[in-house]
Amino acid sequence: MLIATGLLVEFILALLITLTEGVTWNELKWVRDLPPLVHDQLLYASELPVAEQETFHDVLRNILVPRTVGSPGHRKVRQFLRQSMEQLDWHVEEDTFEAPTPHGNKVFSNIVATLDPSACHRLVLACHYDSMVHKHGVFLGATDSAVPCAQLIYLAAVLNGKLQEQKRRGDGLTVQLIFFDGEEAFVRWSSSDSLYGSRHLADVWHRNSTQSYNLEGCLPRSDIATQIDRMVSLPAFKNCFAKLFLSDEQSCGDEI
């Protein structure tokens, strides 16, 4: 989360563009060279005050609930995501649609929050907010993907001053956050039973057009797109080599 905060700051401060009239959007784009954070920047990003940690946890508590598509928790989380971004003065749209699933027709709603809708180029950070239908009971989906959702809202909040300043400059670049719905499969992961929200939004944006520019859809606006999912802590491995020749080899196996 903290490294992601530093990366987002680097994106906003470093990516400046110059718009040229009379060319297509694809011709306006170029490959972004994103330098890695150096050691000092990583140390700075890792120093989060306790108060800021509690702010993040407050956001997470509103999302870390069972939120299968169509459930009360799902509706509450969708409302929380939308209201959180609207309170930061972002432009929020919902891509709501109905689609067939193995459990019958379901209504899905992607949430698209854009800092400056008039900007030509966008840095897109995305995650999904629905949780999996688990056959063994309630599934919270902390890392998949309540934590990524909380990260994006938290980053938008703590960087709000810098982001609004960048918006006022009107340099043609903005940040867009997408909270996809219906990422999880209802029965078995397949091309038809998964990614309901992202497939629908990609199709809509592909078909959209803008009359004032030669724009094939909204997808060409996205210069950089990053999907944030399954954020987990680093695993810890025990060293059992010293016990290999001891009589308590079983205890070593238990630790593994």
C-alpha positions as CSV (number, residue, x, y, z in Angstrom):
1,M,0.0,0.0,0.0
2,L,2.7,2.5,1.0
3,I,4.9,1.7,-2.1
4,A,1.7,2.2,-4.2
5,T,1.3,5.6,-2.6
6,G,4.8,6.7,-3.6
7,L,4.2,5.4,-7.1
8,L,1.0,7.3,-7.5
9,V,2.8,10.5,-6.4
10,E,5.5,9.9,-8.9
11,F,3.0,9.4,-11.7
12,I,1.1,12.6,-10.9
13,L,4.2,14.8,-10.6
14,A,6.2,13.3,-13.5
15,L,3.7,12.7,-16.3
16,L,3.2,15.9,-18.3
17,I,1.8,15.9,-21.8
18,T,1.5,18.4,-24.7
19,L,-1.7,18.1,-26.8
20,T,-1.6,18.5,-30.6
21,E,-4.7,19.3,-32.7
22,G,-5.5,17.4,-35.8
23,V,-4.1,14.0,-34.9
24,T,-5.7,10.8,-33.5
25,W,-5.6,9.9,-29.9
26,N,-3.3,7.0,-30.6
27,E,-0.8,9.4,-32.2
28,L,-0.9,11.6,-29.2
29,K,0.2,8.7,-26.9
30,W,3.7,7.6,-26.2
31,V,5.2,4.9,-24.0
32,R,5.7,6.1,-20.4
33,D,9.0,5.4,-18.9
34,L,8.3,4.8,-15.2
35,P,11.5,4.8,-13.1
36,P,11.6,2.5,-10.1
37,L,11.6,4.1,-6.6
38,V,15.0,4.4,-5.1
39,H,15.9,3.2,-1.6
40,D,15.3,6.6,0.1
41,Q,11.9,6.9,-1.6
42,L,10.9,3.5,-0.4
43,L,11.9,4.3,3.2
44,Y,9.9,7.5,3.0
45,A,6.8,5.7,1.7
46,S,7.0,3.1,4.5
47,E,6.9,5.7,7.3
48,L,3.2,5.9,7.9
49,P,2.0,7.6,11.2
50,V,-0.3,5.6,13.4
51,A,-3.1,8.1,12.8
52,E,-2.9,7.5,9.1
53,Q,-3.0,3.8,9.6
54,E,-6.2,4.2,11.5
55,T,-7.6,6.2,8.7
56,F,-6.9,3.4,6.3
57,H,-8.4,0.9,8.7
58,D,-11.6,3.0,8.9
59,V,-12.0,2.8,5.1
60,L,-11.3,-0.9,5.1
61,R,-13.9,-1.6,7.7
62,N,-16.6,-0.3,5.4
63,I,-15.6,-2.7,2.7
64,L,-14.5,-5.8,4.5
65,V,-17.9,-7.4,4.6
66,P,-19.6,-10.2,2.6
67,R,-20.4,-8.5,-0.7
68,T,-21.6,-11.1,-3.2
69,V,-23.4,-9.6,-6.2
70,G,-26.9,-8.6,-5.3
71,S,-26.5,-8.9,-1.5
72,P,-27.1,-6.1,1.0
73,G,-23.4,-5.9,1.7
74,H,-22.7,-5.5,-2.0
75,R,-25.1,-2.6,-2.2
76,K,-23.7,-0.9,0.9
77,V,-20.1,-1.2,-0.4
78,R,-21.1,0.2,-3.8
79,Q,-22.7,3.2,-2.1
80,F,-19.7,3.7,0.1
81,L,-17.3,3.7,-2.8
82,R,-19.4,6.2,-4.8
83,Q,-19.9,8.5,-1.8
84,S,-16.3,8.4,-0.8
85,M,-15.1,9.6,-4.3
86,E,-17.9,12.2,-4.6
87,Q,-16.9,13.7,-1.3
88,L,-13.4,14.2,-2.8
89,D,-15.0,16.1,-5.7
90,W,-14.3,13.4,-8.3
91,H,-16.7,12.8,-11.2
92,V,-18.3,9.5,-10.6
93,E,-20.3,7.4,-13.1
94,E,-21.9,3.9,-12.7
95,D,-21.9,1.5,-15.6
96,T,-25.0,-0.5,-14.6
97,F,-26.2,-3.5,-16.6
98,E,-27.9,-6.9,-16.4
99,A,-26.2,-10.1,-17.5
100,P,-27.0,-13.8,-17.4
101,T,-25.1,-15.9,-14.8
102,P,-25.3,-19.6,-13.7
103,H,-27.5,-18.2,-10.9
104,G,-29.9,-16.4,-13.2
105,N,-29.8,-12.8,-14.4
106,K,-27.9,-10.4,-12.1
107,V,-27.5,-6.6,-12.0
108,F,-23.9,-5.4,-12.0
109,S,-22.6,-1.9,-11.5
110,N,-19.0,-0.7,-12.3
111,I,-18.0,2.5,-10.5
112,V,-15.7,4.8,-12.5
113,A,-14.3,7.8,-10.7
114,T,-12.3,10.4,-12.7
115,L,-10.6,13.4,-11.2
116,D,-10.8,15.5,-14.4
117,P,-13.2,14.0,-17.1
118,S,-12.0,16.7,-19.6
119,A,-8.4,15.5,-19.5
120,C,-7.2,13.7,-22.6
121,H,-4.9,11.2,-21.0
122,R,-5.5,9.0,-18.0
123,L,-3.6,7.0,-15.4
124,V,-6.0,4.1,-14.6
125,L,-5.9,2.2,-11.3
126,A,-8.5,-0.6,-11.0
127,C,-9.7,-3.3,-8.7
128,H,-12.9,-5.2,-8.1
129,Y,-15.3,-4.8,-5.1
130,D,-17.5,-7.9,-5.3
131,S,-16.6,-11.0,-3.2
132,M,-16.7,-14.6,-4.1
133,V,-19.7,-17.0,-3.7
134,H,-18.1,-19.6,-1.4
135,K,-19.7,-23.0,-1.1
136,H,-18.4,-23.5,2.4
137,G,-19.9,-20.3,3.9
138,V,-19.2,-16.6,4.3
139,F,-16.2,-15.3,2.3
140,L,-14.9,-11.8,3.2
141,G,-12.3,-11.5,0.5
142,A,-9.8,-9.3,2.4
143,T,-7.0,-9.4,-0.1
144,D,-9.4,-10.3,-3.0
145,S,-10.2,-7.4,-3.0
146,A,-11.3,-5.3,-0.1
147,V,-7.8,-4.1,0.7
148,P,-7.1,-2.9,-2.9
149,C,-10.4,-1.0,-2.8
150,A,-9.5,0.6,0.5
151,Q,-6.0,1.4,-0.9
152,L,-7.4,3.3,-3.8
153,I,-9.8,5.4,-1.7
154,Y,-7.2,6.0,0.9
155,L,-4.6,7.1,-1.7
156,A,-7.2,9.5,-3.3
157,A,-7.9,11.0,0.1
158,V,-4.4,11.5,1.3
159,L,-3.2,12.8,-2.1
160,N,-6.3,15.0,-2.6
161,G,-4.5,18.3,-2.2
162,K,-1.8,17.4,-4.8
163,L,-4.3,15.8,-7.1
164,Q,-6.6,18.9,-7.1
165,E,-3.6,21.1,-7.7
166,Q,-2.7,19.0,-10.7
167,K,-6.3,19.2,-11.9
168,R,-6.2,23.0,-11.8
169,R,-3.1,23.1,-13.9
170,G,-5.1,21.5,-16.8
171,D,-2.1,19.7,-18.3
172,G,-4.2,17.1,-20.0
173,L,-3.4,14.2,-17.6
174,T,-5.7,12.8,-14.9
175,V,-6.2,9.9,-12.6
176,Q,-9.1,7.5,-13.0
177,L,-10.1,4.8,-10.5
178,I,-12.3,1.9,-11.6
179,F,-14.0,-0.4,-9.1
180,F,-15.2,-3.3,-11.2
181,D,-18.2,-5.4,-10.3
182,G,-18.7,-9.1,-11.0
183,E,-15.1,-10.2,-11.2
184,E,-15.7,-13.4,-9.4
185,A,-17.2,-16.5,-10.9
186,F,-20.5,-17.8,-9.6
187,V,-19.8,-21.4,-10.2
188,R,-16.6,-22.1,-12.1
189,W,-14.1,-19.6,-13.6
190,S,-14.6,-19.4,-17.4
191,S,-14.7,-16.9,-20.2
192,S,-18.5,-16.6,-19.6
193,D,-18.6,-16.9,-15.8
194,S,-16.2,-14.3,-14.6
195,L,-15.1,-10.7,-15.3
196,Y,-18.7,-9.6,-15.9
197,G,-18.0,-5.9,-15.1
198,S,-14.6,-5.5,-16.9
199,R,-15.9,-7.3,-20.0
200,H,-19.0,-5.0,-20.2
201,L,-17.1,-1.8,-19.6
202,A,-14.4,-2.7,-22.1
203,D,-17.2,-3.3,-24.7
204,V,-19.0,0.0,-23.9
205,W,-15.8,2.0,-24.1
206,H,-14.8,0.3,-27.3
207,R,-18.1,1.3,-28.9
208,N,-18.1,4.8,-27.6
209,S,-17.0,7.7,-29.8
210,T,-16.3,11.4,-29.3
211,Q,-17.4,13.7,-32.1
212,S,-15.0,16.5,-31.4
213,Y,-11.9,14.3,-31.8
214,N,-11.0,11.3,-33.8
215,L,-11.4,9.0,-30.8
216,E,-12.3,5.3,-31.4
217,G,-13.5,4.9,-27.8
218,C,-12.5,5.6,-24.2
219,L,-9.8,2.9,-24.1
220,P,-7.2,5.0,-26.1
221,R,-7.3,7.6,-23.3
222,S,-5.6,5.2,-20.9
223,D,-1.9,5.7,-21.1
224,I,-1.2,3.5,-18.1
225,A,-3.5,1.0,-16.5
226,T,-2.8,-1.1,-13.4
227,Q,-5.0,-3.7,-11.9
228,I,-4.5,-4.0,-8.1
229,D,-5.6,-7.4,-6.7
230,R,-4.7,-9.9,-4.0
231,M,-2.5,-7.7,-1.9
232,V,-0.9,-10.1,0.6
233,S,1.9,-9.9,3.2
234,L,5.2,-11.5,2.5
235,P,5.3,-15.2,3.6
236,A,7.7,-16.3,6.3
237,F,9.7,-19.5,5.9
238,K,11.3,-21.4,8.7
239,N,14.8,-22.8,8.3
240,C,14.7,-26.4,9.3
241,F,18.0,-27.6,7.8
242,A,19.6,-27.6,11.3
243,K,17.1,-30.2,12.4
244,L,17.5,-32.6,9.5
245,F,19.9,-34.9,11.4
246,L,18.2,-34.6,14.8
247,S,15.8,-37.1,16.2
248,D,12.9,-34.7,16.1
249,E,12.6,-34.5,12.4
250,Q,8.8,-34.7,12.8
251,S,8.7,-31.4,14.6
252,C,10.5,-29.8,11.7
253,G,7.9,-31.2,9.3
254,D,5.2,-29.8,11.5
255,E,6.7,-26.3,11.3
256,I,6.8,-26.5,7.5
